[in-house]
Each structure stands twice: as structure tokens, then as C-alpha cells.
Amino acid sequence: MKEPEVRKFHRILGIIVVWFLTGQFLTGLVLTLTPAGQVSWLTKTAGVLHYNWDPLGTWYRVLLTAATAAQGISGIIIYFMIRERQKKAGN
């Protein structure tokens, strides 16, 4: 893939993944900040969304992990493409 294609993939995937990561972050934050033993509709809902909701929740978390890894890998690829371009410009 050429650099513009990798950048486009990275940008589009990032726009999508950030919303799901935000959901994981917020539900985890609710679960972390809730005092131990206190159960409410909010903690139940956060628990279902954060670590339960099987079997769909398992697939959701696997896909989110794969998308996050793809985001990281594409970022690394972009970094090396930039370095290569800078080396060529320096010669």
C-alpha cells in the first residue's frame, strides 16, 4: 500500500474505533469508581457492557482488540514510511 492509502485506512479506522474505546473506558471508569458492594442499575449496565453480554460481548471485545492492533500497526507503518521519505529527501 502507498502512504496515502495507509493514512486513509488509519484515519477512518481511528474515527470508528475511538467511540468503542471510549465506551470501554467509561464503563470501566464507572466500575472502578463505584464503592465495593454497591450495586445499582448503572453498575449493572456498565458491567454488562464492559465485560459480559456473552456471546456477543466476547466477539465485540475480540474485534475491538483486533481493530486497536490494526490501528497501532498502521501507525507504525506510517512512521516508517515517513522516516524512509525523510532519508530519501536528505540524500
N, C-alpha and C positions, 0 to 999 in steps of 0.2 A: 504494500500500500504506500501511496505517496503521502507526504506530510499533511497536506490539506485534508485528505480523506481521514487520516488518523485523528487529526484535530477535530473534525466534524463529528466523528464517532464519539470521541472523548467528551465533547461538549454536550451532545444530545443525551448520551448515557448519564452524564453528570446531572443534567436537569431532571431526569426521571428518578435516578437513584436517591438524590438528596431528600426527596419527600418521604421515601420509605425509611431512610436512615434517621430522619427527624422523628418519625413515628416511633421507631425503636428507642431512640434517645429519650423522648418524652415519657413513654410508658415505663422505661427503666428508671427514669428520674422519679416518677410517681411512686414506684415500688420501693425505691431506695429511701425516699424521704418520709414514707409512711411509718409511723411508730410500729414496732413489732407487736403483733397480736391484734392490731386494729384493722378490721375488715369492713370495707364499705363498698358501695357499688362501683366507686372509682377504682379501688384497688383490684376488685374482681375483674372489671373490664380491662384494666391495664395488664393484669396477669394473663388473661386470655389472649390479648393482642401481642404481648411481649414474648411469651414462651409456651403457650398452649395452642388451642384451636386446631388440634390434630384431626385428620392428616393434612389438611390444607396449610396449617401453620408451619409444619415441617417443610413442605415444598416451598412455601414463601421464604423461609429463612435460608434454605439451600440456594434458591435463586438470588436472593439478596446478597448472599456471600459471594456467589459467582459473579454477579454484576459489580460488586465492590472490588473484587480481584481484577476483573477486566478493566475497570476504571484505573486502578493502580498500574497495571501492566501497560495500558495505553499511555499513561502519563510518563512512565519510564521510557517508552519508545520515543515519545515526543522529545524528551530530554536528550536522548542520544542523537536524534535527528538534528536537533539544534546544535549540539556540540560538533557533529560532523560538518554541518553547514558552516560553522564558525572556523573550523580548521581549514576548509577549502577557501574561505574568504581571506584567511591570513596568509595563504601561500601566494 
